[in-house]
Amino acid sequence: MVSNTQKEKAERFLKYHHDKEILVLLNSWDISSSRIIEACGYKAIATTSMGIAASLGYPDCQIIKLSEMIDVVRGIANSVQVPVTVDIEAGYGNNTDEIIKSVKEFIATGISGINIEDSIDLSPVLIDETEFCERISAIRELSESLGFHLVINARTDSFYTSPGSPKKNLSESIKRGNKYREAGADCIFVQPVWDKETIATLVREIKAPVNILANPSTGAGLPPSVSELQDLGIARLSLGSSLMKATLALIKKAADEISEKGTYNVLSDALTPLPDAVLAYKMTIGKQ
């Protein structure tokens, strides 16, 4: 059963994709990171598959058990008041029936949306577009049968995994994006794309809200600013695994400084002043 609260959150989350203001999603990996993001005023929470997997000692790409992923997602969805969308990677299944079974379990956690991608283990050969459209259509049918609108963010990895030219990858992304929209997707996720002209072309040619990834950890430089992306017409911006990677990098830097110098400057810089959002998060712990 889908509660009225879950239905309302999903409707609100869908609306955010069509507002004039860009939807910015900071990707969390556990209850604490989710509550802090919420306390900072963000309108929704998105999970990072890499972050959740890493927090439990797994590599990315669906190595983590579905049951463990479900447990984490349920904890996040139950701990915040804002809509939650979850990265389900390629769907945790080898065919449409298996994926639908997995999606049912995700929906039961109270989420408002999903992110599903058309590559498996980042293979350069993408899932056949017709087959992927069938998966999207089946998820949409499931959502409608439950009486609510699950927000489907369909990710195409043409740029991410294909060895083709930028022009070919752009054409493939546009073609797949429009087909995924017709199959029932609400938003099309193309990454990693940071060139402004390419982004403008995606927005113009894909007949759906477009999601872009801003992940400075890729080493490709800094992406356009939030305001620049909004001006380009981007509807949704995700940070992906970058927050989790930054957290791990902070641990490494602090540990190295303490062992090599015996000083605490990295920790001091991170803790002073203690962010208001962290204080607000601490105040909510006893209220849940």
N, C-alpha and C positions, 0 to 999 in steps of 0.2 A: 504494500500500500504506500502511496505517496501522500504525505500530509499536505494540508493547505499551506503551511509555512514553507515547505519545500517548493511547492508550486509558485508561491509568491516570489520567493528568492530567484527562481529560474526566470520568471517573467521580468523581474527587475534586472537581472544579469543580461538578458537578451536586449533590453532597452539600452543599456550602457553602450552596446555596440553601434547604436544609431544616434547617440547624442552628438552634439557639436563638439564637445570636449572629448579628447582622446582617452580611452580606457587604459590606464597604466597598471600592470600586474607585476608585483614583486613575488617571485616564486618561493614558497616555503617548503619545509621538509619535516616539520614536527609541530606539536602544539605550541611550544614556546615561540618559535619563529613566526608562526601564524598569528598568535595573539599580539606580538609586537608590531607586525605589519598592520593589523587591524587598528591597534592603538595609535598608529601614526596617521590614521585617517583615510586609508585606502578603502575603496568601495567594494572590493572583492579580493579573494585569495585564490591564487593558482599554485598548484604543487609542481615540484620539479622531480621527475622520475630519478634523475641522477642523484639528487640530494637525498631523497628517501632511501634509495638503494645504498648510498655511501654511509648514511647514518646507521645502517644495520649491517655494514661490512660486506656489501655486494658491489660488483661492478655494474655499470648501466646496461641497458638493452635487455630487459625482461629476464634477468638471471634470478632476481628476487622472486620468492614464491608469491603467488597471487594472494593467498590468505594473509601473508604478512603485509603486503601492500594495502589490502582492504582494511586491516586493523589500524594502520597509520592514518589512512584517509578518514575512517570513521571517527577517530579521535580528533582530527582537525575539524571536521564538519560539525562535530558536537561541541567544540570548544569556542567557536566564534559565531557572531551574529550575522556576518556578511555572507553573500553567496560564495561557494567554493567550487572551483573547476579543477579537475584532476587530469594529469597527464597519464593516459593509459597506454602510451607508446603505440605498438601495432595492434593492441587489443587483447593481449593475453589469450590467444587462440590461433589455431592453424587454419581455421575455416570460419565461415560466417556463423554457423551454429555455435561453435565454441566461443566466439567473440561475443555473441548475444548473451550467452550464459554468464560471461565475465561482466558485461555491462550491467546486467541485472543486479549483480552483487555490488557494483559500484553505486548504482542508483539507490540501493537499499541503505547506503551509508548517509544519505541526505544531501548529496551533492547537487549542484545546479548545472554543471557543464562538464564536458570532456574534451581532451585533445587527443586525436588519433592520427597516426602518420602512415604514409604509404611506402615506407621502407622497413625492412626487417634486418636488425643488427647492422644498420647503416650500409646495407649492400648497395653497390652501384646500380643494380638492376631493381627498379621499383616494382611494386606490386602492380599487376595489370590493372589499368585504369577502370575497365569495366567491372572487374572483380571488386575493386575498392569502392566503386560506386554502389555495388550491391550491398556491401557492408554498411555504408552510410545509410542507404535506404532502409535496411533492416533495423538499424539503431533508431532511425526516425519512427518507423512503424511501432517499435517497442515503446518508445517514448509516448507516442499518441495513444497507444493502448492503455497506458497507465494514467492518462488524463493530464499530462503536463508536458511542457516544452523543454526538453533537455537541450541545452545549447551545445551544438557540435562545432568544434573548431578543427577543421580538416587540414592537416599539414602535408604539404608536398615537399619532398626532399630532392627535387630536381637539381637545385643549386648545391645542396649539401653533399650529395653522394655521387652525382653524375660527373664523369670525366669530360663531358661535352663542352662546347664553347659557351661563353656567357650568353650569346644570342640564342643558341639552341636551348639552353636551360631556361631562358626567359620565356621563349615560345612554349616550351613544355609546361612550365609553371602556369601560364595563362590558360592553356588548353585544359589542363587537369583542374585548375581552380574553378573554372566555369562549369565543368562537368560535375565536380563535387558539390557545387552550389545547387545545380539542378537535381542532384540525388538527395538533397535534404540538409546539407551543411549550412550553418549560419554564418560562418566566418572562415576565411582561407588564410592559412599560416604558411608564409614563405620565408625560409631562412637558410643560410645567413646572407642577407642582402642589405648593404649599407650605402650603395651608390644612389644618390638622389634621383638621377635621371631614370634608373631602373625602378626605383620605388614608385616614382610618379607614373611610369608606364604600367606597373602592376595595378595601381589604384585605378587608373583610367580603363584598363582592359578587363579586369576581373569584376564581374557584376555582383559583387558581394563585399562586405566589410573585409579589410585586409589586416592581418596580424603580422608584425615585424618583430624580430628578436634583437634586443640590445644586450650583447654579451661581450664586454671588453676583454674577457679572459681568452678569447680566441686568438689574440695576438695580431689582429688585423687593424688595430687602431680603434679610435673611438667612433661610435655610431653617431648619426645626427641627433641633436638634442630633442627632447620631448616636444618642444614648441615647433621645431623645424618639421618633425614628423607629422604633427597635427596640421601644419600648413600644407603639407604634401597630401593630406587626405587620409592618412593612416588612421584606422579606427581603434586598433588595439596594439599595445606595446607590452612585450614580455621580457623579463630579465633572465629567464631560463635558469641555468645552474650557477650563474655568476655569484649570487649571494652566498650560496653554500661554499663555493670555491674560495671566496674571499674570507669566509669564516675559518676554513681550514688553513688558508695562507696566514691568517693572523696567529693561529696557534703555533704554526711553524716558526714564524718570525719571533714570537715571544719566547718560545722554547730555545731557539738558537741564541738569542741575546742573553738569556739567563745562564745557559751553559757556557757560553764563550766569554761573557763580560761580567756576569754576576749582577747585572743591572736590570731595571724594570721599565725602561722608557716606552717600549711598545705597549705594554699593559697600561701604563699611566696615560698615554695618549688616547687609548681606546676607552678608558673608564672615566676620564675627567673632561667635562662634567658628565655625570651619569645621565644619559638621555632621558628626557621626560617620558618617552614611550616605554622605556624599560620600567620606570617607576610606576607608570599606569598599569603595565602588565602585572607587576608584582601585587598591586592593589586588587587585581581581579582574581588572583589565585584562590583565595578563600571564599569567593562568591559563586564559584561554579558548582 
